Amino acid sequence: FLFVVMMLDIDFDQLREGFAETLPIGATVAVLILLQLVIVLTSGPFEIEQISAPVPAGVDYGNTHQLGLLLYTYYVYPFVLAAALLLLAMVAAIVLTLRKRTGTRTQKPHEQVQVRREDRIRLVKMNSEKKD
């Protein structure tokens, strides 16, 4: 993700232009989140007695097997949706970084293949010089 952000060459001066306009909205959202956090943390103690003891696992129990069962049975649609979303993000990152830039020099293979040997190299026949 960081590589894609670096390749985008974002103009931060243009982004900062509307910062003062959106600052009150952002500050309001931040205050609401902090207020919710304070309410949750001060609502009362979380006691261990409220939580039931876990069921002991058998000998054939494995985290990998259990995770596979959960992902491909109960959570198959969210799992496939997450995979599609990641694929879409990957394609979008590639599309965003492959833009046309002016002034770049690229190879033209179709022109390179069509060139003849006579057009590339010029052989010059010269007489040898004698040293005195």
LINDA-V142163 format. One record per backbone hydrogen bond with DSSP energy under -1.0 kcal/mol. CO is the residue of the C=O (numbers start at 1). NH is the residue of the N-H. E is the energy in kcal/mol with one decimal. If there is no record, write none. Layout:
co | nh | e
CO | NH | E
CO | NH | E
This chain:
co | nh | e
1 | 5 | -2.2
2 | 6 | -2.3
3 | 7 | -1.9
4 | 8 | -1.4
10 | 12 | -1.0
11 | 15 | -1.2
12 | 16 | -1.9
16 | 19 | -1.2
18 | 22 | -1.5
19 | 23 | -1.1
22 | 26 | -2.3
23 | 27 | -2.6
24 | 28 | -2.1
25 | 29 | -2.3
26 | 30 | -2.3
27 | 31 | -2.3
28 | 32 | -2.2
29 | 33 | -2.2
30 | 34 | -2.3
31 | 35 | -2.4
32 | 36 | -2.3
33 | 37 | -2.2
34 | 38 | -2.2
35 | 39 | -2.3
36 | 40 | -2.3
37 | 41 | -2.3
38 | 42 | -1.9
47 | 50 | -1.1
48 | 51 | -1.0
62 | 66 | -2.4
63 | 67 | -2.7
64 | 68 | -2.3
65 | 69 | -2.3
66 | 70 | -2.3
67 | 71 | -2.7
68 | 72 | -2.4
70 | 75 | -2.5
75 | 79 | -1.9
76 | 80 | -2.5
77 | 81 | -2.5
78 | 82 | -2.4
79 | 83 | -2.0
80 | 84 | -2.5
81 | 85 | -2.3
82 | 86 | -2.3
83 | 87 | -2.1
84 | 88 | -2.5
85 | 89 | -2.3
86 | 90 | -2.1
87 | 91 | -2.4
88 | 92 | -2.5
89 | 93 | -2.1
90 | 94 | -1.9
91 | 95 | -2.5
92 | 96 | -2.5
93 | 97 | -1.5
94 | 98 | -1.3
108 | 112 | -1.9
109 | 113 | -2.2
117 | 121 | -2.0
